[in-house]
Amino acid sequence: MILVLLCVQAFAQNADPAPFKASYERQVRNVGPAGVGVETIINKWEAACPRDPDMFAARFNLLFAKSKGTQVVQKEGRKYLGASPVLSLKDSLGREVNYFEVPVFTDSLYAGGMRAVDTAIDLRPQELRYRFYKITALLEYEGESPDMAAQELMSMIDAYTSSKGEGWTLDGKPSDEETFCQAVGEYCYSFFYLGTGQGYEYFLKVSQRMNKLYPRNTVFIDNIGSYWQVAKGNARKAMKYYKKALKINPDDYVAQKNISIIQLSQSKKGRSSR
């Protein structure tokens, strides 16, 4: 009996995960990450390859998708977490009442998904895709106050830069600095898009960190300018960073566009004060 168990364990450790992954990806294309048959494939995958990080990533996607729902709630303002209302009505006084579709989660399923992606990261800590899964999930879950998402993003930045990017992959293929910076830039935009105080502050914090690490990457210089322009309404400080970006890259579209917006706004103010 012991010999049989040992043989089963040896088979599980040496099984080729590729057919399971291919079957999983094919099923997901057909029915989505939580569709019919997906969990069965993952269970068989886990039985054959219990230490395959891609299997844990697949289980994360399954549980995260199953954990998510939406509800429509009333919120003040014309935007909520960067989104427009799904419904606008008038109250008895003629005031606009806005309703927004917001995500809600089943915590037990969400927690199971996060445990799965943490295991994937532990098994292959330099695979960026697993890190992206976790940060994106945290962003969706936290909503207005993306504290854990920002912390996880900063942790990824520190881990990547401390190794100078050596050995890091994206979907199993060698990654490079441009890909990494682009991904961080997209997360910065996600913080900015929230339109909340904490979202703006994390947008600034991450951008400043990346600007220090990659001083010639104008994306993060522009971000700092956008923080001062939008979050703080300080056009003078914003112009300082946009001009700094243009010194590095005279064709920087974001800097050019935002300088034009500031100059146009100042021109209108000047005419109205006459």
N, C-alpha and C positions, 0 to 999 in steps of 0.2 A: 504493500500500500504506500509506504514511504517512497519507494522507487518510482511508482506511478506519479505521485505528486511532484517529485523532483523533475520528472520528464515533462510534465505539464508546464511547470514554471520555466524550464529551460526553453520550451517552445514559445511561450509567451514573450520571453525576453528577446528571442532571436527572430520572431516573425517580422516579415517585411510590412511596414506600415503603408507603403505606396498604394496598394490596391484599395485599402480601406479609405485612404484620403481621396482617391479618385472617385470612389463610389459616393462618398459623402458630398464632395463638391458637385457631382452630377445631380444628386438628389436635391441639394440646396438650390441649384439653378432652376430646378423644376417646381419646387414647392416652398422655397424660402427656408431660413435657418431653423425654424421651429415647426416645419410642415410634417405631414404624415411620413413615417418611415425614417426620419432623420435620427431620432433618438435610438432606434434599433441598430442602425449602422454604427453610431458612436459607442453603444454598449458592446457590440462585437469587436470594434476597434480597440476598446479599452481591455477587453478580455485577452486579446492577442498581443497587444503592445501597451502594457500598463504604464510605461514611462515615456511614451511619445508625447512631446510637448504640443505638437499639432493637434493631437486628440484632445488635450485639455483645452486648447484654444477653441476647438469645435464645440466642446461642451459649454464653454463660456458663451459662445454665440447662441447656442440653443437656449440656455437658461436666461440669458439677458433678454432675448427676444420674447420668451414666455413671460418674463416678469413685467413687461411694459404694457401699459394701457394709457388711455387719455380720458380726461374729463373737461367739460366746459365750465369755466368759472368767471365770475365778474371781477374785473380789476380796474383800478383807476388808470387813466392815461390812454393814449392812442397806440402805444406799443407796450408789449410785455415780453421780456426776454428776447427782444429784437423782432418779435412777430406782430403782425397786424391782427386785429380782432376777427373772429370768425362770424360775429354777429354784433350789430350795433342797433340799439333801440333808444327811444326817447322816454324819459320818465314823465310824471304828471306836470313837472315844471318846464318841460321842453329840453331838459339837459340830456346830453348823450350818455348812454350807459353801454359800456363795451364788455363783450364776453370773449374770452380767449380759450383756445384749446391747449391744455397743459398736460405734460406727462405725469402719470402716477405709476407706482411700482408695487409689486408684491415682494415685500422685503425678504422673505425666505428664499425665493427663487433668485432674487438679485444677489443675495449673500453667497449662495451656492455658485453663481456665475463668477463672482469676484474671487472666490477660493480657487476655482478652476484656472482662471487667468493668472493668478499669483503663482500657482504651481507651474504653469507654462513658463513664466518669467524665471522662476527658480531653476528650472531645468535648462533653459537657454536664455541667460540674462542679456545677451547682446543681440537678440532678435527684436528689431524695432516694432514689428507689427504687433507683438503681444503688448508692448508698452502703449502703443496707440489705442489698442482695444480698451485697456484699463483707463486711460485718461479720458477717452471719449465717453465711456460709461459713467465715470465720475461726474463729468460735465453735465450729462443729461440728468443724472440723479440729483445733483446738488442744486441745480437751478440758479437762483439769484446769488447764492454765496458759494462760489466754486473753490472753497478752501482746499479740500483734498485733491481736487484736480490740479490746482496750481502747485501744490506740494509734490505731487507725483511727476508733474512736468519738470519742475526744478531738479528733482532727483534724477530724472532721465538725462537732463542736460549735464549735471555733474558727473554722472557715470560715463557718458559719452566723451566728454571733453577730458576727463582724467585719464582715459585710455587713448586720447588723441584720435578717436574714431577707429582705431585698429581692431579688426575682428568683428565689427558690427555688420549685421545683415538686415535686409528687408525682404521678406518672403523667401528667405534662404539664400538670397544672392547678395554679394558684397555691396554695402551701402557706401555713400560718399558724403562729403561735407555739404554739398549743394542740396542733396535730398534731405539731410537732417535739418538744415536751416530752413528749408521750405516748409517742412512739417511743423517746426516750432512756430514759424510765422503764421501758419494756418490756425494753430491753437491760440496765438495772440489775438488773431481776428475774432475767434470764438468768444474770448473774454470781452473784447471791445463790443461785439455785437449784442451781448447781454444788455448793455445800456444801464448797468447798475453801478453803484459806487464801488463795490468790491471787484466787480468785473473790470472796471477801468484801472483800479489800483494794481491788480494782477497783470493786466495788459502792460502797464508801465514797468512793473518789477521784472517781468520776464524779458521785456524788450531791453531794459537797461543791462540786464545780465548778459544777454546775447550781444549787445553792442560792445560790451567790454571784452568779450571773447572773440568777436568777429567785427572789429572796428570799421572795416571797409564794406560791410554788407549794409547797403543803404535802406533795406527793408526795416531794420530795427531803429535806424535814425529817424526815418519817416514816422515810425510808430510813436516815438517819443514826441515828435512834433504834433502828431494827431492827438495825443493825450492832452497836451497843453491847449491845443485849438478847441477840441470838443469837450473834454471833461472839465477843463478849468477856464475856458473862455479867454485864454491869455494869448492873443495873436502875436504879440512881440516875441514871446518865448518860442512859440511855434515856428515863426519865421526863422529864428536862429537855427533850428534843427533842419528845416527844409533847405536852407541855404548851405548848411554843412553837407547835406546829402548831395546837392548839386555840384559842390566842389569835387566830390568823389566821382559822381556820374552826372554829367551835364544833361543827359537824356532821361533822367529819372522822372517818369510821368507823374507819379504820386506827388512828388515835391513841386513840380511845375503846376499841377492842377490846384493843389491846396494853396500855393502862393497866390495864384490867380483869384481864388475864392476870397482869400483874406483881403487882397487889394481891391477887389470889387466891393466888398462889404465896407471897407474903409472909405472908398470913394462915395458910396451912397450916404454914409453917415456924414461925410463932409458937405455934400450938397444939401442934405436935409437941415443942417445946422446954420446954413446961410440965411 
